[in-house]
Amino acid sequence: MPWKEIAGVDWGRDTVVWHTVEAPVGGLVNPQGRRVYLYSGGCYFGFYAVGALVEDGRGRLVNVSRGDHFVLRSDPAHEFHAPGHCAWFRTADGRDFLIAHARYGSPTAPRNATIVELRWDESGRPYCPPPAEPEAARRNGRGLRDDA
């Protein structure tokens, strides 16, 4: 990454491990009426995803993105990698969607914008269904599964 100049780092020689939490997004309320904030995070060379903080019964924000639960995460089986930096919108019929960047095909492919439906599990945690197969995404032009 020669475009990034960091004092003391020689990009031709050094291995730099990046971990970050960034791109907070608020304004969401889950079906239980609790505040929800989304964020992007991970490391640039490996796992990167969209996570969530959800208000608990005492008004505290709790990170619900741990283990296997993330709002939107890489899915190599569907050639979907490194989603992040999301914004959300609600349609006239009340459905929520995320707009995010992601890589299709390989982890090193150029980032593209994608739109995925935002859903809620029974406990009020946000999640997105698995992304479309690459051919289905090209066919329907939305990055959504055909059955979404």
LINBELZI-V162158 format. One line per field, one symbol per residue. ss: DSSP state (H for helix, E for strand, C for the rest). phi: phi as a letter, one per 40 degrees, with the letter a starting at -180 (. if undefined). burial: 1 if it has 24 or more other C-alpha atoms within 12 Angstrom, else 0. A space follows every 50 residues. Layout:
BEGIN
ss = ???
phi = ???
burial = ???
END
This chain:
BEGIN
ss = CCCCCCCCCCCCCCCCCCCEEEEEEEEEECCCCCEEEEEEEECCCCCEEE EEEEECCCCCEEECCCCCCCCECCEHHHCEEEEEEEEEEECCCCCEEEEE EEEECCCCCCEEEEEEEEEECCCCCEEECCCCCHHHHHHHCCCCCCCC
phi = .ccbbbdgbbccbcbbbbbabafcbbgcbcccgccbbbabaibccacaab babbcccbgccbcbbagbbbcabdadcbfbbfcafcbbabcccgcbbbba cabbhacbcccbcabbcbbbcccgccabcdccddccccccgbgbcccc
burial = 00000000000000000000000010011100011111111100001111 11111000000001100001111110011111111111000000011111 111110100001111111110001111111111100100001111000
END
